[in-house]
Amino acid sequence: MKILLILNDAPYGTEKAYNALRLAMALQKEQADTEVLIFLMADAVTCAMPKQSTPQGYYNLERMLKAVIQKGGQIKACGTCLDARGMKDIPLVEGVEASTMQQLAQWTLAADKVLTF
């Protein structure tokens, strides 16, 4: 099964990104052959900023993204959204790539399920 998660919210303003990544990790754990695709849009592109420093005991989205990637998940960030936030030339978390709406359209058409956060 191929599951696409589309994230739109800022990484730490709400817990939508956190919950989306928790779900992604649970899907990978529950059924290892599930293909997890994550597309970051709008303020969610800032989830892919490296060197996040969070208080002890608080979730860290950089670590969560890396965990999803480590288990074979693919993560892309909207290039237009990165540009709009002045992030075009900032390196992203290793394994996260800048992408396009065309890629999101392809992923959406190929996915068995699409979830938005």
Secondary structure as a PSIPRED ss2 file (coil, helix, strand):
# PSIPRED VFORMAT (PSIPRED V4.0)

   1 M C   1.000  0.000  0.000
   2 K E   0.000  0.000  1.000
   3 I E   0.000  0.000  1.000
   4 L E   0.000  0.000  1.000
   5 L E   0.000  0.000  1.000
   6 I E   0.000  0.000  1.000
   7 L E   0.000  0.000  1.000
   8 N C   1.000  0.000  0.000
   9 D C   1.000  0.000  0.000
  10 A C   1.000  0.000  0.000
  11 P C   1.000  0.000  0.000
  12 Y C   1.000  0.000  0.000
  13 G C   1.000  0.000  0.000
  14 T C   1.000  0.000  0.000
  15 E C   1.000  0.000  0.000
  16 K H   0.000  1.000  0.000
  17 A H   0.000  1.000  0.000
  18 Y H   0.000  1.000  0.000
  19 N H   0.000  1.000  0.000
  20 A H   0.000  1.000  0.000
  21 L H   0.000  1.000  0.000
  22 R H   0.000  1.000  0.000
  23 L H   0.000  1.000  0.000
  24 A H   0.000  1.000  0.000
  25 M H   0.000  1.000  0.000
  26 A H   0.000  1.000  0.000
  27 L H   0.000  1.000  0.000
  28 Q H   0.000  1.000  0.000
  29 K H   0.000  1.000  0.000
  30 E H   0.000  1.000  0.000
  31 Q C   1.000  0.000  0.000
  32 A C   1.000  0.000  0.000
  33 D C   1.000  0.000  0.000
  34 T C   1.000  0.000  0.000
  35 E E   0.000  0.000  1.000
  36 V E   0.000  0.000  1.000
  37 L E   0.000  0.000  1.000
  38 I E   0.000  0.000  1.000
  39 F E   0.000  0.000  1.000
  40 L E   0.000  0.000  1.000
  41 M C   1.000  0.000  0.000
  42 A H   0.000  1.000  0.000
  43 D H   0.000  1.000  0.000
  44 A H   0.000  1.000  0.000
  45 V H   0.000  1.000  0.000
  46 T H   0.000  1.000  0.000
  47 C H   0.000  1.000  0.000
  48 A H   0.000  1.000  0.000
  49 M C   1.000  0.000  0.000
  50 P C   1.000  0.000  0.000
  51 K C   1.000  0.000  0.000
  52 Q C   1.000  0.000  0.000
  53 S C   1.000  0.000  0.000
  54 T C   1.000  0.000  0.000
  55 P C   1.000  0.000  0.000
  56 Q C   1.000  0.000  0.000
  57 G C   1.000  0.000  0.000
  58 Y C   1.000  0.000  0.000
  59 Y C   1.000  0.000  0.000
  60 N C   1.000  0.000  0.000
  61 L H   0.000  1.000  0.000
  62 E H   0.000  1.000  0.000
  63 R H   0.000  1.000  0.000
  64 M H   0.000  1.000  0.000
  65 L H   0.000  1.000  0.000
  66 K H   0.000  1.000  0.000
  67 A H   0.000  1.000  0.000
  68 V H   0.000  1.000  0.000
  69 I H   0.000  1.000  0.000
  70 Q H   0.000  1.000  0.000
  71 K C   1.000  0.000  0.000
  72 G C   1.000  0.000  0.000
  73 G C   1.000  0.000  0.000
  74 Q E   0.000  0.000  1.000
  75 I E   0.000  0.000  1.000
  76 K E   0.000  0.000  1.000
  77 A E   0.000  0.000  1.000
  78 C E   0.000  0.000  1.000
  79 G H   0.000  1.000  0.000
  80 T H   0.000  1.000  0.000
  81 C H   0.000  1.000  0.000
  82 L H   0.000  1.000  0.000
  83 D H   0.000  1.000  0.000
  84 A H   0.000  1.000  0.000
  85 R C   1.000  0.000  0.000
  86 G C   1.000  0.000  0.000
  87 M C   1.000  0.000  0.000
  88 K C   1.000  0.000  0.000
  89 D C   1.000  0.000  0.000
  90 I C   1.000  0.000  0.000
  91 P C   1.000  0.000  0.000
  92 L C   1.000  0.000  0.000
  93 V C   1.000  0.000  0.000
  94 E C   1.000  0.000  0.000
  95 G C   1.000  0.000  0.000
  96 V E   0.000  0.000  1.000
  97 E E   0.000  0.000  1.000
  98 A E   0.000  0.000  1.000
  99 S E   0.000  0.000  1.000
 100 T C   1.000  0.000  0.000
 101 M H   0.000  1.000  0.000
 102 Q H   0.000  1.000  0.000
 103 Q H   0.000  1.000  0.000
 104 L H   0.000  1.000  0.000
 105 A H   0.000  1.000  0.000
 106 Q H   0.000  1.000  0.000
 107 W H   0.000  1.000  0.000
 108 T H   0.000  1.000  0.000
 109 L H   0.000  1.000  0.000
 110 A H   0.000  1.000  0.000
 111 A C   1.000  0.000  0.000
 112 D C   1.000  0.000  0.000
 113 K E   0.000  0.000  1.000
 114 V E   0.000  0.000  1.000
 115 L E   0.000  0.000  1.000
 116 T E   0.000  0.000  1.000
 117 F C   1.000  0.000  0.000
